[in-house]
Amino acid sequence: MPIETDIGMTANDVQHLRCKTTVKQFVVLVALALMALALRSQTSDPERIISRYELPSTERERVVDFERIRIAVRFDPAHKRVMGRVTYFFLPLRTVVDSIVLDGVRMSVTSARRGTQPLRVQTTDSTVVVYGRWEYPNRDSVTLDYECIPRRGLYFPGWDDPTNRKRKQIWTQGQPFDTRHWVPIYDYPNDKAMTETIITFDSAYTVLSNGVLRSKRRNSDGTITWHYEMTKPHATYLIMLAIGKYGVLERRTGRGIPLRLHYYADHPEWAEPTYRYSAEMVDFLEKLLGVPYPWDSYAQVPVQDYIAGAMENTTATVFGDFFHGDIRSMLDRPYIGVNMHELTHQWFGDFITQRDERSIWLHESFATFYPKLFFRQFFGEDIYQWMRRGEQNAALGAGNNNALPILHRNAGTARIYSKGSAVLDMLMDVVGEEQFHRAIQHYLRHHAYGTVETRDFEQAFADALGMNLQWFFDQWLYRGGEPSYRIRYQPVSNPQTGQQSVEFTVEQTQVNDALQPLFRMPVVLEVHYSDGSSQRVRAWIANRTEHVRVPNPQKQDVAFALFDPGSIILKRIDFPKSADELIAQARLAPRMIDRYDALEALAADSTIGDSLKVHVLAERFRAERFHAPRALVVRTIARSQALQRFDVARAVLGEAISDRDVEVRRAAITSLRVVPDWLRPRVEALLADSSYAVVALALERLAAANPDRALDYADRAERACNGKARVSIVADRIRAERGDRSALLRLVDHASPSFEFTTRDQAMNALRALNWCDSTLAGYLIEARFHFNQRLAGVARDVIAFFARQAQYRSLFQRQLDGLPERWQREQLEDELQ
């Protein structure tokens, strides 16, 4: 294709001129062309110069392409030791390769060979280097025997519990670069390989790994050898294994994909509530994406003390067992959203994988976005709007700290997850939902089992739809900040025609610099009139100030006006409204989120009288069906003694305490600073609530309001929850406050290594509230301070700091310094005790 030059001529045109004219003629022609260009630049807007953040490539160089990796491992869990053999099948990428560098942290390699030929190997604290000679294009293999004691990447919870009460498990967490801690491997996502995992372990345990289970072989020593195999390539950080005592719930998707859903063998009743909708999720994504589930099977498994929420290992998601429980637990911490998030990663992250660190949003934003669409289809539009609002709030919160782009290396989770998902929402709105899904389908198919970066995603819209969306990607991904709009409106009339309109004045008020643009977005402006009619206009808002007119054909008074109804655009907004406008919007806006915004503004407006405010709030509490606006009303009333003077407010609180929706009940009990006498009977009923969290909160509130009945409340709550640790810890803290020594010792026990980290966290904080510590608790806190689970370690650090500020407790920790196994641990704790 001819290449266009800056003066509107093609390169062929210039060459033709050079051949047909004299030098003098050519000089004259070029001068005339330059003059024309100068004139054109003076008579039209100059092209906008874009400043955008481009993260330097971090893609790692490699000398071979690993095509298949076979890992065979055994474990000594008592000593947290791995004994393994790994074979790499690869293609040299360079003409001659004389060494292969593998990632391997503190590996002891006992042998390296090429077939039967020994190879020289050298190890450092972080690498394993194998020396030899390999030539392109001859495929080859190398086998290593090794041992290691991993500090990260592979974990052994429960094996050091002297009481044998804690579940004994082994599990992995490879993201981002931790597989190297338990197997020497090329640990970077720009090379994918098919993997085999062969695990030999005690026959009393179930073993799960990636792919299809090819065989189970019983051995004479009481072990079983499990052989799993992947039939398609994936990144090495997605290699997983999990070992524990599990049962398996088997299901199939509509297309016949087998699902193996693991549950704790001693609690089969937990399986169904944990994995509800799992098969439907696969069917939903297959239909929406237009790309079949890309693997042979799918499994999920809960583990204790998990260091994250969940991990989308290829074909086998691992998740924290704080998401695994009975049907009452699911009211407090439902797995369904996380389940859908991790399943989405089987396409976005596993099937197609980030090429380097710059593109992590291509995993996490998509896995945050698609659960919203699933919830919309299965549970309605309101929850979709509410989930989007949560993402917007998280992104704007990050924007209050800095204006980093999504692609910045320090963007943070609020941008990589929440803002990126909100950006996908806006992109879907800009291009249309059908076209959006068609472009996504092209993107997935074009890069099947490969690696991607942001430019590939942008190019998919150009290839599938013929759309150049650089303006969109530039402002939302490569540059930072979010738009801030100041909106005002007024009625206007055309003096010639007499036609009336409502004219909006929209100003962008955000800081505008090289990395924070004036945003260009199509925005809907909607006016609702007093006769119940409405008009809307979709207009481009791109300049510092824009004026947009919305028709008022019936010459009606404005009831209320909306800028971006449904709140699709990520933004800050300054749009003051009168009490009448807010009330009309709260009653009549078609979308839940717009009614919610009106109620929120109404609740915060101190110029509106209490009587009017409380009656409107009560009306909307009873009229709304979704929990968010109803919970907002409850929080507003519960926190205001002034509003509680009104009978209607008291009636709302009473209704909320026994509401059908757990979110409303939780909002009520959380927001009550004190339990008034007139509400006490209803709050007492919450001691038998279906939600453990609500029970625990009700117990806290009632014990504070009625100390003389606190022990009775503690007993009632604990009986109603069958000894659930979350409630029992609150109950024992109340008993210990009143001198119950056995309750105090139970709290210390719950802080011990015999329990999973969420129980330990709660017990430690309860003992801190009691300001009580002994040498046993100090030992538990020190062990927790250096636990691999950083959430537990963080709580322990804070509790140790609290006690160390008191001379009578500081010595309890100082006396145990010498018992720490590592010098760095002793030095760190000593510093923290100062």
C-alpha positions in Angstrom: 0.0 0.0 0.0 1.3 3.5 -0.8 2.6 5.4 2.3 1.1 8.8 2.8 3.5 11.6 3.6 2.9 14.7 5.8 2.0 16.9 2.9 -0.7 14.7 1.5 1.4 13.1 -1.3 2.2 9.5 -1.5 5.8 8.3 -1.6 5.2 7.2 -5.2 4.0 10.7 -6.1 7.3 12.2 -4.7 9.4 9.7 -6.7 7.4 10.5 -9.8 8.1 14.2 -9.3 11.8 13.6 -8.8 11.9 11.7 -12.1 9.9 14.2 -14.2 11.2 17.6 -13.0 14.5 19.4 -12.8 16.1 20.1 -9.5 14.9 23.7 -9.6 11.3 22.7 -10.4 11.4 20.1 -7.6 12.6 22.8 -5.1 9.8 25.1 -6.1 7.2 22.3 -5.8 8.5 21.3 -2.3 8.4 25.0 -1.2 4.8 25.4 -2.4 3.9 22.2 -0.6 5.4 23.4 2.6 3.7 26.7 2.3 0.4 24.9 1.8 1.1 22.8 4.9 1.9 25.9 6.9 -1.4 27.5 5.8 -3.3 24.4 6.6 -1.9 24.3 10.1 -3.0 27.9 10.6 -6.5 27.4 9.4 -7.4 24.1 11.2 -6.9 22.6 14.7 -3.4 21.2 15.1 -3.2 17.5 15.9 -3.4 16.8 19.6 -0.1 15.7 21.1 -0.6 12.7 23.4 1.5 12.1 26.4 1.0 8.6 27.7 2.6 6.3 30.2 4.5 3.4 28.5 5.9 0.9 31.0 9.3 -0.3 29.7 9.1 -3.9 28.6 10.0 -6.4 31.3 9.8 -9.4 29.0 12.4 -11.9 29.9 14.9 -13.3 27.3 15.1 -17.1 27.0 17.3 -19.5 25.0 15.1 -22.5 24.8 11.3 -23.0 24.4 10.1 -25.5 27.0 7.4 -27.6 25.4 6.7 -30.2 28.1 7.7 -30.5 31.8 7.4 -33.7 33.9 7.6 -33.2 37.6 7.7 -36.2 40.0 7.7 -35.3 43.8 7.6 -36.9 47.2 7.3 -35.0 50.5 8.6 -35.2 54.0 6.0 -33.0 55.6 7.4 -33.2 59.2 10.5 -31.5 57.9 8.8 -29.5 55.1 11.1 -31.1 52.6 10.5 -31.8 48.9 12.3 -34.6 47.0 11.8 -34.3 43.3 12.8 -35.3 39.7 12.0 -32.9 36.9 12.4 -33.5 33.2 12.3 -30.7 30.6 11.6 -31.3 27.0 12.6 -28.3 24.9 13.5 -26.7 21.6 16.7 -24.6 21.4 15.9 -21.0 20.2 19.5 -20.0 19.5 21.8 -21.6 16.9 23.9 -23.0 19.8 23.0 -23.0 23.4 25.7 -23.9 26.0 23.8 -23.3 29.2 20.2 -23.3 30.4 19.4 -21.1 33.4 16.5 -22.2 35.5 14.9 -20.4 38.5 15.4 -22.4 41.7 15.6 -21.0 45.2 18.0 -22.8 47.5 17.9 -26.0 45.5 20.1 -29.0 46.2 20.6 -30.7 42.8 21.9 -34.2 43.2 22.1 -35.1 39.5 21.7 -33.6 36.1 21.6 -35.7 32.9 20.8 -35.7 29.3 19.4 -39.2 28.8 22.2 -41.2 30.5 24.9 -38.5 29.9 25.7 -36.6 33.1 25.7 -32.8 32.8 27.5 -30.2 34.8 25.2 -28.1 37.0 25.8 -25.1 39.2 23.4 -23.7 41.8 23.1 -20.3 43.5 20.6 -19.1 46.0 18.1 -18.3 43.2 19.2 -20.2 40.1 20.1 -23.6 38.7 22.4 -23.5 35.7 22.8 -26.6 33.5 25.7 -26.8 31.1 25.9 -28.7 27.8 25.6 -28.1 24.1 22.3 -27.9 22.3 21.7 -26.8 18.7 18.7 -25.5 16.9 16.4 -27.1 15.6 17.1 -30.3 17.5 14.7 -31.0 20.3 16.2 -32.5 23.5 15.5 -33.1 27.2 17.3 -32.7 30.5 16.5 -34.4 33.9 17.3 -33.1 37.3 17.0 -34.8 40.7 16.7 -32.3 43.6 15.7 -31.6 47.1 14.6 -28.3 48.8 12.9 -26.9 51.8 10.7 -24.2 50.4 9.9 -21.0 52.3 7.4 -19.9 49.7 5.4 -21.4 46.9 4.6 -24.6 48.7 3.2 -24.8 52.2 2.7 -27.5 54.9 0.0 -26.3 57.3 -1.0 -28.5 60.2 2.0 -30.8 60.3 3.6 -28.9 63.2 0.5 -28.9 65.4 1.4 -30.9 68.4 -2.3 -31.5 69.3 -3.1 -33.0 65.9 -6.3 -30.9 65.8 -5.4 -28.9 62.7 -6.0 -30.2 59.2 -2.8 -31.5 57.7 -2.4 -30.3 54.1 0.1 -29.5 51.4 -0.7 -26.8 48.8 1.0 -24.5 46.4 0.7 -20.9 45.4 2.8 -20.0 42.3 1.8 -16.5 41.4 3.6 -14.4 40.6 7.0 -16.1 40.7 7.0 -18.7 43.5 6.9 -22.1 41.7 10.7 -21.8 41.6 10.7 -22.4 45.4 9.6 -26.0 45.1 10.8 -27.1 41.7 13.6 -25.7 39.5 11.9 -24.2 36.5 11.7 -21.4 34.0 9.3 -19.2 36.1 8.1 -16.5 33.8 4.8 -16.3 31.8 6.2 -15.7 28.4 6.9 -19.4 27.9 4.1 -22.0 28.2 4.5 -25.7 28.4 2.4 -28.8 28.8 3.0 -30.3 32.3 2.8 -33.6 34.0 2.8 -33.9 37.8 3.4 -37.2 39.5 2.9 -37.1 43.2 3.5 -39.9 45.7 1.9 -39.6 49.1 0.1 -41.3 52.0 -2.9 -43.2 50.7 -5.1 -41.6 53.4 -5.0 -38.3 51.5 -6.4 -37.0 48.3 -4.1 -35.4 45.8 -5.1 -32.8 43.1 -3.0 -31.3 40.4 -3.4 -29.7 36.9 -5.1 -31.5 34.1 -6.5 -35.0 33.7 -5.9 -37.8 36.3 -4.2 -40.4 34.1 -3.6 -43.0 36.8 -3.6 -43.8 40.5 -1.1 -46.5 41.6 -1.1 -48.1 45.1 2.4 -48.8 46.4 3.5 -51.4 48.9 4.6 -48.7 51.4 1.1 -47.4 51.9 1.3 -44.6 49.5 -0.5 -43.8 46.2 1.2 -42.3 43.1 -1.1 -39.9 41.4 -0.3 -39.0 37.7 -1.9 -35.8 36.3 -1.3 -34.5 32.8 -2.1 -31.3 30.9 -2.9 -31.7 27.2 -2.5 -28.0 26.4 0.3 -25.6 27.3 0.1 -23.2 30.3 2.4 -20.9 32.3 4.5 -22.4 35.0 3.2 -20.1 37.7 -0.1 -21.9 37.3 1.3 -25.4 38.2 -0.4 -26.5 41.4 -0.9 -29.4 43.8 -3.1 -29.7 46.8 -3.1 -32.6 49.3 -5.6 -33.1 52.1 -8.5 -35.3 53.3 -11.3 -34.4 50.8 -14.5 -35.7 49.4 -15.4 -34.9 45.8 -18.7 -33.6 44.5 -18.9 -34.5 40.8 -20.9 -32.5 38.3 -21.0 -31.9 34.6 -21.6 -28.7 32.6 -24.2 -28.5 29.8 -21.5 -29.5 27.3 -20.3 -32.4 29.4 -17.1 -30.9 31.0 -16.5 -32.8 34.3 -16.3 -30.7 37.4 -14.6 -32.2 40.5 -15.5 -30.0 43.5 -13.5 -30.9 46.6 -14.9 -30.5 50.1 -13.6 -31.4 53.6 -14.4 -35.1 54.0 -15.8 -34.6 57.5 -18.3 -31.9 56.3 -20.1 -33.2 53.2 -23.0 -30.8 54.0 -20.7 -27.9 53.1 -20.3 -28.9 49.4 -23.6 -27.8 48.0 -23.7 -24.2 49.5 -20.0 -23.7 48.6 -20.3 -24.7 45.0 -23.8 -23.5 44.1 -24.1 -22.4 40.5 -20.6 -23.8 39.5 -21.8 -25.7 36.4 -24.1 -22.8 35.4 -21.1 -20.4 35.5 -19.2 -22.5 33.0 -22.3 -22.7 30.7 -22.8 -18.9 31.0 -19.2 -18.0 30.1 -19.1 -20.4 27.2 -22.2 -18.9 25.7 -21.3 -15.3 26.4 -17.7 -15.6 25.2 -18.4 -17.8 22.2 -15.3 -19.8 23.1 -15.7 -23.3 24.8 -14.1 -23.9 28.1 -10.5 -24.4 26.9 -9.4 -27.4 29.1 -10.4 -31.0 29.6 -11.8 -30.7 33.2 -12.2 -28.3 36.1 -11.6 -28.8 39.8 -11.7 -26.7 42.9 -10.3 -27.3 46.3 -10.3 -25.4 49.7 -7.2 -25.1 51.8 -6.5 -23.6 55.2 -4.3 -20.7 56.0 -4.4 -19.7 52.4 -2.3 -16.6 51.7 -4.8 -15.0 49.2 -8.5 -15.4 48.5 -8.2 -17.9 45.6 -5.9 -18.8 42.7 -6.9 -19.7 39.2 -4.4 -22.5 38.6 -5.1 -24.1 35.2 -8.0 -26.6 35.5 -7.7 -26.5 39.4 -8.6 -23.5 41.5 -7.4 -23.3 45.0 -9.3 -21.1 47.5 -9.2 -20.3 51.2 -11.3 -22.4 53.4 -12.8 -19.3 54.9 -15.1 -19.5 51.8 -16.0 -23.1 52.6 -18.7 -23.8 55.1 -22.4 -24.4 55.8 -25.3 -22.5 54.3 -25.2 -20.0 57.2 -21.5 -19.2 56.5 -22.4 -18.4 52.9 -24.5 -15.5 54.1 -21.4 -13.9 55.6 -18.8 -14.8 53.1 -20.3 -16.3 50.0 -18.0 -18.1 47.6 -20.1 -17.4 44.5 -18.4 -14.2 43.4 -14.9 -15.6 44.0 -15.9 -18.8 42.2 -16.9 -16.9 39.1 -13.8 -14.7 39.3 -11.5 -17.7 39.3 -13.4 -19.5 36.6 -13.2 -16.5 34.3 -9.4 -16.7 34.7 -9.5 -20.1 33.0 -10.0 -18.0 29.8 -8.4 -14.7 30.8 -5.1 -15.6 32.5 -4.7 -19.3 31.7 -6.0 -19.8 28.1 -4.4 -16.4 27.2 -1.7 -15.1 29.5 0.0 -11.8 30.1 3.3 -11.6 28.3 4.9 -9.7 31.1 4.1 -7.7 34.2 2.7 -4.7 32.3 -0.4 -6.6 31.3 -1.7 -8.1 34.6 -4.9 -6.0 34.2 -5.7 -8.3 31.2 -6.2 -11.0 33.8 -7.7 -9.4 36.9 -9.9 -6.7 35.3 -11.6 -9.3 33.1 -12.0 -11.7 36.0 -13.7 -8.9 38.0 -15.8 -7.8 35.0 -17.5 -11.0 34.0 -18.9 -11.9 37.4 -21.0 -8.7 37.2 -22.5 -10.0 34.0 -23.2 -13.4 35.6 -24.9 -11.7 38.6 -26.9 -9.5 36.3 -28.3 -12.5 34.4 -29.0 -14.7 37.5 -29.9 -12.1 40.1 -31.0 -8.9 38.3 -29.9 -5.5 37.1 -29.8 -3.9 40.6 -26.9 -6.1 41.8 -25.0 -5.4 38.6 -25.3 -1.7 39.2 -24.3 -2.1 42.8 -21.2 -4.1 42.0 -20.2 -1.5 39.4 -20.6 1.2 42.0 -18.3 -0.7 44.4 -15.7 -0.8 41.7 -16.0 2.8 41.0 -15.7 3.8 44.6 -12.5 1.7 44.9 -11.0 3.2 41.8 -11.8 6.8 42.9 -10.4 6.0 46.4 -7.1 5.1 44.7 -7.4 8.3 42.7 -7.5 10.3 45.8 -3.9 9.2 46.6 -2.4 9.6 43.1 -3.2 9.6 39.4 -1.3 6.6 38.3 -2.5 4.8 35.1 -3.8 1.2 35.2 -0.6 0.2 33.3 1.8 1.7 35.9 3.8 -0.9 37.8 2.5 0.7 41.1 -1.1 1.0 40.0 -2.3 -1.2 42.9 -5.2 -3.7 43.2 -7.9 -1.0 43.2 -6.9 -0.2 39.6 -5.8 -3.6 38.3 -9.1 -5.2 39.5 -11.8 -2.5 40.1 -10.9 0.3 37.8 -10.0 -2.1 34.9 -13.4 -3.7 35.3 -15.1 -0.3 35.3 -13.2 0.5 32.1 -14.4 -2.6 30.5 -18.0 -1.6 31.4 -17.5 1.8 29.8 -15.9 0.2 26.7 -18.9 -2.1 26.4 -21.2 0.9 26.6 -19.2 2.9 24.0 -19.1 0.1 21.3 -22.4 -1.7 22.2 -22.7 -4.9 24.0 -23.1 -7.3 21.0 -20.0 -5.7 19.3 -18.0 -5.8 22.5 -18.6 -9.5 23.0 -17.7 -10.1 19.3 -14.4 -8.4 19.7 -13.7 -10.3 22.8 -14.4 -13.6 21.0 -11.9 -12.6 18.3 -9.3 -11.6 20.9 -9.6 -15.0 22.6 -9.6 -17.1 19.5 -6.7 -15.2 17.9 -4.4 -15.7 20.9 -5.5 -19.2 21.9 -3.1 -20.8 24.4 -0.7 -17.9 23.7 0.5 -14.7 25.4 -0.9 -11.2 25.1 -0.3 -7.6 26.0 -2.6 -4.6 26.0 -1.9 -3.7 22.4 -3.3 -7.1 21.4 -6.6 -6.3 23.1 -6.8 -2.9 21.5 -6.1 -4.4 18.1 -8.9 -6.9 18.5 -11.5 -4.1 18.3 -9.8 -2.8 15.1 -9.7 -6.3 13.6 -13.2 -7.5 14.6 -15.1 -4.2 14.4 -13.0 -1.9 12.3 -12.8 0.6 15.2 -9.9 2.8 16.1 -10.3 3.2 19.9 -6.9 4.7 20.6 -8.6 7.7 22.2 -10.4 5.4 24.7 -7.4 3.3 25.6 -5.1 6.3 25.8 -7.2 8.1 28.4 -8.3 5.1 30.5 -5.3 2.9 30.4 -2.1 4.7 29.4 -3.0 7.9 31.3 -4.2 8.4 34.8 -6.9 10.2 36.8 -10.6 10.2 36.3 -12.9 13.0 35.1 -14.6 15.4 37.5 -17.7 17.0 36.2 -19.5 20.1 37.4 -23.1 20.1 36.1 -25.7 22.8 36.1 -28.8 23.2 34.0 -31.4 25.8 33.2 -34.5 26.0 31.0 -33.9 27.9 27.7 -36.2 28.9 24.9 -35.5 29.5 21.2 -36.9 33.0 20.5 -37.5 32.3 16.8 -39.4 29.0 17.1 -40.5 29.1 20.7 -39.2 25.6 21.3 -38.1 25.0 24.9 -35.2 22.9 26.1 -33.2 22.2 29.2 -29.6 23.3 28.7 -26.8 21.6 30.6 -23.5 23.2 31.2 -20.9 20.6 31.8 -17.4 21.5 33.0 -14.4 19.2 33.5 -12.8 20.4 36.7 -10.0 17.8 37.2 -6.4 18.7 37.1 -5.3 18.6 33.4 -1.6 17.7 32.8 0.5 15.4 30.7 -0.9 12.3 32.3 -4.3 13.5 33.3 -6.3 14.4 30.2 -9.6 16.2 29.4 -11.7 13.1 29.0 -13.7 12.4 25.9 -16.8 10.3 26.5 -20.3 9.9 25.1 -22.6 10.8 28.0 -26.4 10.5 28.3 -28.2 13.5 29.8 -31.7 12.8 30.8 -34.5 15.1 32.0 -37.6 13.9 33.8 -40.6 16.3 33.7 -43.4 16.9 36.1 -46.0 15.2 33.8 -44.0 11.9 34.0 -42.4 12.2 30.6 -38.7 12.2 30.0 -36.2 13.1 27.2 -32.6 12.1 26.8 -29.7 13.1 24.6 -26.4 11.2 24.1 -23.7 13.8 23.6 -19.9 13.8 23.4 -18.3 15.6 26.4 -14.7 16.3 25.4 -13.8 20.0 26.1 -13.3 21.9 29.3 -16.8 23.3 29.0 -19.7 21.9 27.0 -23.3 23.0 26.5 -25.9 20.3 25.7 -29.6 20.9 25.2 -32.3 18.3 25.9 -35.8 19.0 24.4 -38.8 19.9 26.5 -41.5 19.5 23.8 -44.4 19.8 26.2 -43.0 22.8 28.0 -43.2 21.0 31.4 -41.4 21.8 34.6 -38.3 19.8 35.4 -38.9 17.2 38.1 -35.2 16.0 38.2 -32.3 15.6 35.8 -29.6 13.0 35.5 -26.1 13.1 34.1 -25.0 9.6 33.0 -28.1 7.7 34.3 -27.2 4.4 35.6 -23.7 5.7 36.5 -21.8 3.9 33.8 -18.9 6.4 33.6 -16.2 6.4 36.3 -16.2 9.9 37.5 -16.6 12.4 40.3 -19.6 14.7 40.0 -20.7 18.0 41.4 -24.4 18.3 40.6 -26.4 20.1 43.4 -30.1 19.5 43.5 -33.0 20.9 45.6 -34.9 18.8 48.1 -37.8 18.5 45.7 -35.5 17.2 42.9 -33.9 14.7 45.2 -37.2 13.4 46.5 -38.6 13.1 42.9 -35.4 11.3 41.8 -35.5 8.9 44.9 -39.1 8.1 44.0 -39.2 8.1 40.2 -35.7 7.4 38.7 -36.0 4.2 36.7 -32.6 2.8 37.9 -31.8 1.7 41.4 -28.4 3.4 41.5 -29.9 6.8 40.6 -32.5 6.4 43.4 -29.7 5.4 45.8 -27.7 8.5 44.9 -30.8 10.7 45.6 -31.3 9.0 48.9 -27.7 9.4 49.9 -27.7 13.1 49.0 -31.0 13.6 50.8 -29.7 11.9 53.9 -26.6 14.1 53.9 -28.4 17.4 53.3 -28.6 19.2 56.6 -30.9 21.9 55.1 -33.8 19.4 54.8 -36.0 19.2 57.9 -35.9 16.0 59.9 -39.6 15.3 59.6 -39.6 15.5 55.8 -36.3 13.6 55.6 -37.4 10.7 57.8 -40.8 10.3 56.1 -39.2 10.1 52.6 -36.5 7.7 53.9 -39.2 5.4 55.5 -41.3 5.5 52.3 -38.3 4.4 50.2 -37.3 1.7 52.7 -40.7 0.1 52.2 -40.8 0.7 48.4 -37.4 -0.5 47.4 -36.6 -4.2 46.9 -32.8 -4.2 46.5 -30.8 -4.1 49.7 -28.5 -1.2 49.0 -31.0 1.7 49.2 -32.8 0.0 52.1 -29.6 -0.5 54.0 -28.7 3.1 53.4 -32.0 4.2 55.0 -31.4 2.0 58.0 -27.8 3.2 58.5 -29.0 6.8 58.3 -31.7 6.4 60.9 -29.7 4.1 63.2 -26.9 6.7 63.5 -29.2 9.6 64.2 -30.8 10.2 67.5 -32.7 13.1 66.0 -34.4 11.0 63.4 -35.2 8.3 66.0 -37.5 10.8 67.7 -40.1 10.0 65.0 -42.3 7.0 65.3 -41.9 6.1 61.7 -38.1 5.9 62.1 -38.5 3.5 65.0 -40.8 1.4 63.0 -38.3 1.2 60.2 -35.5 0.1 62.6 -37.8 -2.5 64.0 -38.7 -3.8 60.6 -35.0 -3.8 59.5 -33.8 -5.8 62.5 -36.1 -8.7 61.3 -35.8 -8.0 57.6 -35.7 -10.9 55.1 -32.4 -9.6 53.7 -29.3 -10.3 55.7 -27.6 -7.2 54.3 -30.4 -5.0 55.8 -30.2 -6.8 59.2 -26.4 -6.5 59.2 -26.7 -2.7 58.4 -29.1 -2.2 61.3 -27.1 -4.0 64.0 -23.8 -2.6 62.8 -25.0 1.0 62.8 -26.7 1.0 66.1 -24.4 2.7 68.6 -26.6 1.6 71.5 -29.5 -0.7 71.7 -32.5 1.3 73.0 -34.9 -0.4 75.4 -37.8 -0.3 72.9 -35.7 -2.2 70.3 -34.2 -4.7 72.7 -36.6 -7.6 72.1 -36.0 -7.5 68.4 -32.3 -7.4 68.8 -32.4 -10.3 71.2 -34.0 -12.3 68.5 -30.9 -11.8 66.4 -29.0 -14.1 68.8 -30.5 -16.9 66.7 -30.1 -15.2 63.3 -29.2 -17.3 60.3 -26.0 -15.2 59.9 -23.1 -15.9 62.2 -21.8 -12.3 61.7 -25.2 -10.9 62.7 -25.3 -13.1 65.8 -21.8 -11.9 66.8 -22.7 -8.3 66.3 -26.0 -8.6 68.2 -24.1 -10.3 71.1 -21.6 -7.4 71.2 -24.3 -4.8 71.2 -26.6 -6.5 73.8 -23.8 -7.2 76.2 -22.7 -3.6 76.1 -26.2 -2.3 76.6 -27.2 -4.9 79.3 -24.2 -6.0 81.2 -26.2 -7.8 83.8 -27.6 -10.1 81.2 -24.3 -10.5 79.2 -23.6 -14.1 80.3 -27.0 -15.2 79.4 -26.7 -13.6 76.0 -23.3 -15.3 75.5 -24.8 -18.7 76.3 -27.8 -18.2 74.0 -25.7 -17.1 71.1 -23.2 -19.9 71.4 -26.0 -22.5 71.6 -27.7 -21.1 68.5 -24.5 -21.3 66.5 -23.4 -24.8 67.6 -20.1 -23.5 68.9 -19.1 -21.6 65.7 -15.6 -20.1 66.5 -16.6 -16.6 65.4 -19.4 -16.4 67.9 -17.7 -18.5 70.6 -14.7 -16.1 70.7 -17.0 -13.1 71.3 -18.9 -15.1 74.0 -15.6 -16.2 75.7 -14.3 -12.6 75.7 -17.5 -11.5 77.5 -17.1 -14.3 80.0 -13.5 -13.5 80.5 -14.3 -9.9 81.2 -16.3 -11.1 84.1 -13.6 -13.3 85.6 -14.2 -16.7 83.9 -10.7 -18.2 83.8 -11.7 -21.2 81.6 -13.0 -18.8 79.0 -9.7 -16.9 79.0 -7.8 -20.2 78.5 -10.1 -21.1 75.6 -9.2 -17.8 73.9 -5.5 -18.5 74.4 -6.1 -21.9 72.9 -7.9 -20.4 69.9 -4.8 -18.2 69.3 -2.6 -21.3 69.0 -1.2 -23.0 65.9 -3.9 -25.7 66.3 -6.4 -23.4 64.5 -6.6 -21.8 61.1 -5.6 -18.1 60.8 -9.1 -16.4 60.8 -9.9 -18.0 64.2 -6.4 -17.1 65.5 -6.8 -13.5 64.3 -10.1 -13.2 66.2 -8.8 -14.7 69.4 -5.6 -12.6 69.4 -7.7 -9.4 69.1 -10.1 -10.6 71.8 -7.1 -11.1 74.2 -5.8 -7.7 73.2 -9.1 -6.2 74.1 -8.8 -7.9 77.5 -5.2 -6.7 77.9 -4.1 -10.1 79.0 -1.0 -12.1 78.0 1.1 -14.9 79.5 4.1 -16.8 78.3 2.0 -19.3 76.4 0.2 -16.6 74.4 3.5 -14.8 73.8 4.8 -18.0 72.2 1.8 -18.3 70.0 2.1 -14.7 69.0 5.8 -15.0 68.1 5.1 -18.1 66.0 2.3 -16.3 64.2 4.5 -13.2 63.7 6.6 -15.2 61.3 3.9 -17.3 59.8 3.7 -17.6 56.0 0.2 -16.1 56.0 0.9 -12.4 56.1 -2.6 -11.5 57.3 -2.0 -13.6 60.4 1.5 -12.2 60.8 0.3 -8.7 60.5 -2.3 -9.2 63.3 0.3 -10.9 65.5 2.8 -8.0 64.9 0.2 -5.4 66.0 -0.8 -7.4 69.1 2.8 -8.0 70.1 3.4 -4.2 69.7 0.4 -3.5 71.9 1.7 -5.8 74.7 5.3 -4.7 74.3 4.4 -1.2 75.2 3.6 -2.5 78.7 6.6 -3.4 80.9 4.9 -6.3 82.6 4.4 -8.0 79.2 7.5 -7.0 77.3 9.7 -9.5 79.1 7.4 -12.4 78.1 8.6 -11.8 74.5 12.2 -11.0 75.3 12.7 -14.3 77.1 11.6 -16.2 74.0 13.9 -14.5 71.5 16.6 -17.2 71.7 14.0 -19.8 70.7 13.6 -18.4 67.2 15.4 -20.6 64.6 16.6 -17.8 62.3 18.9 -15.0 63.1 16.9 -12.5 61.0 13.8 -13.4 63.0 15.5 -12.7 66.3 16.8 -9.4 65.1 13.5 -8.3 63.6 11.5 -9.2 66.8 14.1 -7.5 69.0 13.8 -4.3 66.9 10.0 -4.5 67.2 10.1 -4.9 71.0 12.1 -1.7 71.4 
